[in-house]
Amino acid sequence: MPVRIAFASACLAGLLVGSGASGDCGSDNSAACRNKVVPTADNLLLQVNGNLGLASGGRKSAGRFASEKDVNSTAEELLTGAHCDKPCKLHGESHTCGARAQWVAGIGKPAALDTLTAALDYVNRECFGQCACNTTDFPWLQSDLPCHTAQAGQQCFKAVEWAMTHGIRLHPEWYEGLTSGSTFEQFQDWLHRKGMEQCHKPCALCQTTTIGEACWDEVQAVAEDQQLPVDFHVEELQAMLNRTNSSTTCPMPCARCRAAVPGDVCYIGVMWAMQHGIADHPDWYPSLTPESPFEDFQEVLHGRNQERCAFPCRDSTIPKL
């Protein structure tokens, strides 16, 4: 009696990425869309165009299919020639097994598959007979480097740049805890924790303390000692402890706000919005006028996760924890 092997899999999106990749920016007013700079690579996170069918929280289903195998076929025979760098062909799409595993880990749905290690078994089953991935196929997972911040030309650097420019805007739900104003190191750390894109743990990573950590207790003790108001900025005290107390457990906190300066991607985006965007497309900026201050435009872009804009620094409006 023949053996029936059934597969359930998710569709992959097309291979173009970033705003403008399909040839039409539509209502996208980002500098990336205007300049039509679209990176490419053999990784699905760098190739996805956003049409992932994730609005309902799950992968787009392409249904089930079955293949008949001769009764004498064995799992070992099916896996002959299967490697992690070979293509997995499903429903008209073809991507390398390693790239597919990183895509599965990247979208993190379900949560049990949100790391590369966890996604490997899923992809091996999904692409049975085509893929035979294991952690040794990804050397950076075994790295003993204490830290390394990605440099231009490295795969991790390309992935971080794409995530900061396109990923956070297209799929903010993928990047839990990050915004367009998060640092390069924060995005690299996100990729590192998922085991993706040859990313090591970055050096000089900021981290704002949270309840339950030893640093949080230190900050609270200083606040009580100095009789600070209850709405004090945790980051300010954490930064002070990091700078002045050699025995503190507090790392350098992440900035609550950052002013865009000439040369920044955000600065270029804000200036374009003020000089051209508001005049050509006032509907893109419903709360603003041509006379609105620079910080107001920056805040709008930050709220949309565009142009790598952080929340602007205005003492009266800096959001508190």
C-alpha positions in Angstrom: 0.0 0.0 0.0 1.6 3.4 -0.9 2.5 5.8 1.8 0.8 9.2 1.6 2.8 12.1 2.9 0.8 15.2 3.5 2.1 18.7 3.9 0.6 21.9 5.3 2.6 25.0 4.3 2.4 28.7 4.1 2.7 30.8 0.9 5.7 33.0 0.5 5.3 36.5 -0.7 6.9 38.0 -3.9 10.6 38.8 -4.0 10.5 42.6 -4.3 11.1 44.6 -1.2 10.7 48.1 0.2 8.5 51.0 -0.8 8.4 51.6 -4.5 9.4 48.0 -5.3 6.2 47.5 -7.2 6.7 50.7 -9.2 4.2 52.8 -7.4 4.7 54.6 -4.1 1.0 55.3 -3.7 0.5 57.2 -0.4 4.0 56.3 0.8 5.9 59.5 1.4 9.1 58.0 2.6 12.5 59.0 1.2 13.1 55.3 0.4 10.1 55.2 -1.8 10.9 58.5 -3.5 14.5 57.3 -4.2 13.4 53.8 -5.2 16.4 52.2 -3.5 15.5 48.6 -3.2 18.1 46.1 -1.7 18.1 42.5 -2.8 19.5 39.3 -1.2 18.7 35.6 -1.1 16.9 36.0 2.2 13.2 36.2 2.5 13.2 39.0 5.1 15.1 41.1 2.5 12.8 40.0 -0.4 9.4 40.1 1.1 7.0 42.8 -0.2 4.6 42.8 2.7 1.9 40.8 1.0 2.2 38.0 3.6 -1.5 37.5 4.6 -0.7 38.2 8.2 -3.5 40.6 8.9 -5.4 37.9 10.8 -2.3 36.9 12.7 -1.4 33.8 10.8 0.3 32.7 7.6 -1.6 32.7 4.4 -2.6 29.1 3.7 -2.1 27.6 0.3 -4.0 24.4 1.3 -2.6 20.9 1.6 -1.1 18.7 -1.0 0.0 15.1 -1.1 2.6 13.1 -2.9 2.7 9.3 -3.5 5.8 7.4 -2.8 6.6 3.9 -3.7 6.2 1.4 -0.9 9.9 0.7 -0.8 10.8 4.4 -0.4 12.2 5.3 2.9 12.9 8.5 4.7 16.6 8.1 4.1 16.1 7.8 0.4 13.9 10.8 0.3 16.5 12.9 2.1 19.3 11.8 -0.3 20.8 15.0 -1.6 18.7 17.2 0.7 20.8 20.1 2.2 20.1 23.4 3.8 21.4 25.4 0.8 19.2 23.5 -1.7 15.9 25.0 -2.9 12.6 24.1 -1.3 9.9 24.2 -3.9 6.3 24.7 -2.7 3.3 25.9 -4.6 5.2 27.6 -7.4 7.7 29.3 -5.1 11.4 28.3 -4.8 13.7 29.5 -2.0 16.7 27.9 -0.3 15.9 25.9 2.8 18.1 28.2 4.9 16.3 31.3 3.7 12.9 29.8 4.3 13.9 28.9 7.9 15.0 32.4 8.6 11.8 33.8 7.1 9.7 31.5 9.4 11.7 32.7 12.4 11.5 36.3 11.3 7.7 36.6 11.2 7.5 34.7 14.6 4.0 33.3 14.1 3.3 31.1 16.0 5.5 32.2 18.8 7.0 28.7 19.2 8.8 29.3 15.8 10.3 32.7 16.6 13.9 31.6 16.6 15.9 30.0 13.8 16.6 26.9 15.9 12.9 26.3 16.4 12.1 27.0 12.8 14.5 24.4 11.4 12.4 21.3 12.3 9.3 23.0 10.9 11.0 23.7 7.5 12.5 20.2 7.4 9.0 18.7 7.8 7.4 21.2 5.5 10.0 20.6 2.8 10.4 16.9 3.5 12.8 15.3 1.0 14.2 18.7 0.0 15.5 20.2 3.2 17.8 18.8 5.9 18.8 21.8 7.9 20.4 21.8 11.3 22.2 24.4 13.5 25.6 23.5 12.1 24.5 25.0 8.8 24.5 28.4 10.4 28.1 29.0 11.8 27.2 32.2 13.6 24.9 30.2 16.0 28.1 28.6 17.3 30.2 31.8 17.5 32.1 32.4 20.7 32.5 36.1 20.0 31.5 38.2 23.0 30.1 40.8 20.7 30.5 42.2 17.2 28.6 45.1 15.6 28.0 44.5 11.9 30.0 46.4 9.4 29.2 47.6 5.9 29.5 44.7 3.4 28.4 42.0 5.9 25.2 40.2 5.5 24.0 41.2 9.0 24.6 44.9 8.1 22.4 44.6 5.0 19.7 42.9 7.0 19.8 45.6 9.8 19.7 48.4 7.2 16.6 46.8 5.5 14.9 46.3 8.8 15.4 49.9 9.9 14.4 51.4 6.5 11.7 49.0 5.3 10.9 46.2 7.7 9.7 48.4 10.7 7.5 50.4 8.4 6.0 47.5 6.5 5.7 45.1 9.5 6.0 46.8 12.9 4.4 43.7 14.5 7.5 41.7 13.7 9.8 43.9 15.7 8.4 43.8 19.2 9.7 46.7 21.3 11.3 48.5 18.4 10.4 51.6 16.5 11.8 53.6 13.6 13.8 55.5 16.3 15.5 52.4 17.7 19.3 52.1 17.2 21.2 50.0 14.7 22.4 47.9 17.6 18.8 47.3 18.8 17.8 46.0 15.4 20.9 43.8 15.2 20.2 42.4 18.7 16.7 41.5 17.5 18.1 39.6 14.6 20.8 38.0 16.8 18.3 36.8 19.4 16.3 35.1 16.6 19.5 33.5 15.2 19.2 35.2 11.9 21.3 36.9 9.1 24.7 36.0 10.5 24.2 38.5 13.3 26.2 38.4 16.4 25.3 40.1 19.7 26.1 43.8 19.0 28.6 45.7 21.1 27.5 48.9 23.0 23.8 47.8 23.1 21.6 50.2 25.1 19.0 48.7 27.4 16.4 50.5 29.4 15.8 48.8 32.7 12.4 47.3 33.5 10.6 46.2 36.7 12.1 43.2 38.3 15.7 43.9 37.3 18.5 44.8 39.8 19.1 48.0 37.9 15.4 49.0 38.3 15.8 48.6 42.1 18.9 50.8 42.0 17.1 53.5 40.1 14.2 53.4 42.5 16.5 53.6 45.5 18.2 56.7 44.1 14.8 58.3 43.3 13.6 57.8 46.8 16.9 59.1 48.3 16.7 62.3 46.2 12.9 62.6 46.8 12.2 62.9 43.1 8.6 63.2 41.8 6.8 60.0 40.8 7.0 60.8 37.1 10.8 61.2 36.9 12.5 59.8 33.8 14.0 56.4 34.6 16.5 56.7 31.8 18.1 59.8 33.3 18.9 58.2 36.6 19.9 54.9 34.9 22.4 56.9 32.7 23.7 58.7 35.7 24.3 55.4 37.5 26.0 53.9 34.5 28.4 56.9 34.2 29.2 57.4 37.9 28.9 54.1 39.7 31.5 51.5 38.8 29.6 48.8 40.7 26.2 49.4 39.2 24.3 46.7 37.3 22.8 49.3 35.0 23.7 49.4 31.3 23.5 52.6 29.3 19.7 53.2 28.7 18.2 53.7 25.3 17.4 57.4 24.5 13.8 58.4 25.1 14.0 60.9 22.3 16.5 62.1 19.6 16.6 65.3 17.6 17.2 64.7 13.9 20.3 66.6 12.7 21.7 67.3 9.2 22.9 64.1 7.6 20.4 61.9 9.3 17.9 59.9 7.2 15.2 61.4 9.5 16.4 65.0 8.9 16.2 64.5 5.1 12.8 63.0 5.4 11.5 65.8 7.7 12.9 68.5 5.4 11.2 66.9 2.3 7.9 66.7 4.2 8.1 70.3 5.2 9.2 71.6 1.8 7.4 69.4 -0.6 5.2 66.8 1.1 2.8 69.1 2.9 2.3 71.2 -0.2 1.9 68.3 -2.7 0.0 65.9 -0.4 -1.6 67.8 2.5 -3.8 64.7 3.2 -0.6 62.9 4.3 -0.3 65.3 7.2 -3.8 66.0 8.4 -2.7 67.5 11.8 0.0 69.7 10.3 0.2 72.9 8.3 3.2 74.4 6.3 4.0 76.5 9.4 4.1 73.5 11.8 7.5 73.2 13.5 10.2 70.7 12.5 9.5 68.6 15.6 5.8 68.1 14.7 6.8 66.7 11.3 9.4 64.5 12.9 6.8 63.2 15.4 4.4 62.3 12.6 7.1 60.4 10.7 8.1 58.6 13.9 4.5 57.6 14.5 4.4 56.0 11.1 7.8 54.3 11.6 9.2 56.2 8.6 12.6 57.6 7.8 14.2 56.1 10.9 12.8 59.0 12.9 12.9 58.8 16.7 10.5 60.7 18.9 11.6 64.3 18.9 13.1 65.8 22.1 10.6 68.2 23.7 10.7 68.2 27.4 7.0 68.7 27.9 6.0 65.9 25.5 8.6 63.2 26.1 6.5 60.0 26.8 7.1 58.5 30.2 7.2 54.8 31.1 
